Every structure is written in structure tokens, then in C-alpha cells.
Amino acid sequence: MGSLLFLVYINYLPKIINKTSSPIIFAVNTSILFAPSDLIDFNKNTHIVFATLNKWFRANQLSLNFSKTNYVHFTTKRNMSVNLKIGFYNDLITNSFYTKFVGMAIDNTLSWNNHIDLLMKKLSTACYIIRNAKTYTSALSLKMIYHAFFHSALSYGIIFWGNSSHSSTNFSMQKKAFRITEGCDNRDSYRNVFKKLQILLLTSQYMLHFFTVCSSKQKPLLNKH
């Protein structure tokens, strides 16, 4: 009941700051998005939002933990990040170059390099599990293990990071998983392996997710008679 009561308790928070920002609440994590046209509006909006937040916290006997709160200034690679001072009174929020949001590591240039590096560790662990399980499981069970540990991690959020140039490292790890599953040598072609296993490659998975999302957003046409 503790988690449920907390969600009910904080559910009203977005309504008090949604005029100047876009608040997002997921479980116990709260994110506030700003899309200002210039830095002047940004500083003005952040001060308004944090003043409103602190007032709401005091009224509900809560406090903002500044040690666990940070901000990310999203910008292009060509533009230099600006040193902003965001906080309330003498408490300032630290700047971070990336943050975790719903299992995704998002950096300030949306290059997805941090997320892909973290994903590589999960995929490496999955390959280790597949290699150890190969000695005492059948081919069908091994394929189930691949989907449970490797495919689930590889496909999560692929619509966002799948087109990144850095994702080629994940593709190399997928080929390694294929060869471990079939007991192939590194010099053997992986194409015959994935056809035999009937598993989509990384690029094909990205294209499938991409077209699925695009098709779901298309509105059906009404026939006029």
C-alpha cells in the first residue's frame, strides 16, 4: 500500500506546473521538460516552476532532495552547453551530461552512446549465459534463452537508438550470440545461422519497430460514396 498511497499523494503535482513546463511522472521518478525559445525564457520558467514546486512541497510536508536531482541541457553537437544555475534559494541542481529515464540512458546530444555502452554489458552477460547453457540444453531451449536474455534487452527502445552509428557494436555482439548458439567459428558466415534460427538481425529489428510505429500512427481512410 505504501507505493500506491505515494502515487495518489503525488498525482496532483503535474497540474500545478504544466502551464510553463511538461512534467512526466513514472513510478517514483518525476521529470520536468522545458522547451524555451531562448535562455531568458528558460531561466524565467525554471524559477517559476521551482518556486511553485517548493511551495507545494512545504504545503504537503515534503522536500526536494537536491543530491538526487539533476538537469540535462539537450543541445546539438555543434552548440556548446551553457552553464546554467538552476535551483531554489541556496540549493542548486547539478548539471549532468546524461540521465536515465525508464531504462534508457539519454545523453545531452541524443547520440545514445551511453545507452549502447550500458546495453553492451547486458548483451555480454547474455552471451555468457547462452554459452554456459549450451552444454546441457536443447537447441529449442537455447533459442528460448536467447529471446529471454539477449533479444529482450536488444529490442528494448530500439526505435530510439537503433539508427545510431554506435549501434554497430551491438550488432557485433548479436553475431557472437548467433555463433555461440550454433557452435560456429568466427570465420563462419552469420547469415546462414540467423536464417536457420529465424531471428531478425539488429537492422531488421529496427526497421520492423520503425514501420510498426509509423503504421500505427496512420489514420484509416474513410470511403466516401
N, C-alpha and C positions, 0 to 999 in steps of 0.2 A: 504493500500500500504506500510505502514511502515515496517511490518513484512516481506513482500515479498522483498522489497529493501534490508533489512538487510541480508536475506538469500542469495541473489545474491551477496551482498557485501562480505560475509564471505565464499562463496562457494569454493574459491580457496585455502583457508587455509590448508586443509589436504594435498595438493600436495607438499607443501614445507617441510613437516616433516614426510612423510610416508616412508622414507628410513631407519630411526632409530626407528620408533615407529608406532603404529597403531591408527591413530586419528579417532574418531567417532563423527559426528555432528548430533544432533537430535534437531530440532527447534532452540532454543537459547542456548542450552547446548552443550558444547564441552568436550569430554573425550579423554584422550590420554593414550593408553595402552603400557606398556613396558613388555617384556618377556626376560630379560637378563639371561645369564648363571651364572653370579656372580655379586657381588656388585660393582666391579671395572668398569665393562662394564655398569652397571646401572647408576652409577654416571657420567660416561663419556657421555652416551647418553642423560641423562636428562639435563646436562649443554649445550650440543649441541642444543637440541630441544628448551630449553628456550631462549637461545641466538638468535636462528632463529625466535622464536615467537616474542620476544621483538623488533627485527629489523623489522619484518613485521608489528607489531602494530604501531611503530613510522612512518613507511612509509605510513600507511593508516590512520594516525591520530586517533589511538585507543590506549587504555591502558588496561592492565590486572588488574582486581580487585582482589587483593590478599586476601581481607577479605571474599570473597565469593568463593575462590578457595582452595581446599584441596586435599590431596592424601591419598590413601589407599594402604598399603603394604599387599598383599594377601599372606598368608602363611598357613602351616598346623598347627594343634593344638599342635603338638609336638615341633615345632620350635618357638623360641621366636622372636618377632618382633624386627627389628633393628631400632634404632633411626637415621633416615636419615635427612639430611638437603638439602631440595630442594627449589630452588628459583633463583633469579637473583639479583646480587649486594647485597644490604642490606635488600631486601624484601624476606621473607621466607614463604613458603606454610605450613600451619598447617597440622599435621597428624590427621587422623580420623579413627576410627575403623569400620565405615560403611558409605555407601553413598547411595543416591537414584538415580536410573537410570531407566528411562522410567516406573515409577510407582513401581519399585521393590527396596526394601531396602536390599542392598547387604553388608554383613559384611566381615571382613578381613579373616575369616576362612571358608566362604561359608557354615555356619551352618544354615542360613536362620531363626535364632531365632528372629532377629529384624523384619524381614518382617512378620513373622507369628504373632508376638505380635501386630503389626500395623493392620494386617488383622483381628485380633480378635475384635478390636474396630469397624471396619466396619460391621462385621457379627453381633455383639451385637446390633448395630443400626438397622440393617436389621430385626432382631428378634423383636425389639421394634415396627417397622413399621408394620410387619406382625400381631403382637398381637393386635394393635390398629385397623388395617383394618379388622380384622376378624369379628368384631361386626356388620359391615354394608356392607360387600361384599359377593359375592357368592364364592363357592369353586373354580370355574374356574378362577375368578378374583384373588383370593388369590394365586393360583398357578402361575399366571402371575406376581404377585407382588414378589413372591419368586424368580422367574427367573430374574426379573429386578434388585432386590437389593441384594439378597443373592447369587444366582448361578453365576451371572456375576462377583462378587468380588471373590468368591471361586475358580472359574476356571481360573482366570487371572494368567498366569505364573505358573500354577500348574505343568508343565513339569519340572520346576526347583526345587521347594520347596516341591512338593507332596510326595517325598520319605523320607523327614526329620522325625526324631523321634519326633520332637517337634510339628509336624502337627496333632498329636492326639488331641490337644486342639481344633483345628478347626473342627475335626470330632465330638467332643462332642457338639460343637455349632450347627453343622448341625443336629444332632439328636434332639436338643432342638427346632430347627426351624420346624422339621417334627411334633413333638408333639404339638407345638403351632398351626400349620396348621390344624391338625385333632382334636385338643382338647383332646389329650390323657394325661394320668397321667405319671409321671416319671417312675413308675414301669411297665408300659406297654412296650411291645417289639416294637422297632422301625422298625423291619424288615418288618412286615406286612404293616406298614404305607408307607414306601418307595416303596413297591411293588404296593400298591394302587395308589400312586401318580405318579408312573412310572418315578421316579427320581433316578439317579445314586448316589451311595454313594461316598465319597471322594476318597477312594482307587480305586473304579471302574472308576471314572473320570480321575484319574492319569494314570491308565493303558490304558484307551481309548486314551488319548492325546499322551502317550508314543508310543503306537503301530501305531498311525496315523502318527507321525513324522518319525518313523522307516520305515514304508511302503512307505512314500513319498520320502525317500532318496534312495530306491532301484531302480536300473535301470532295465527297462524291458529287458527280454532276447530276442534275435533275433533268429528266427528259421532259421536254415541252411538246405537247400535242396540239 
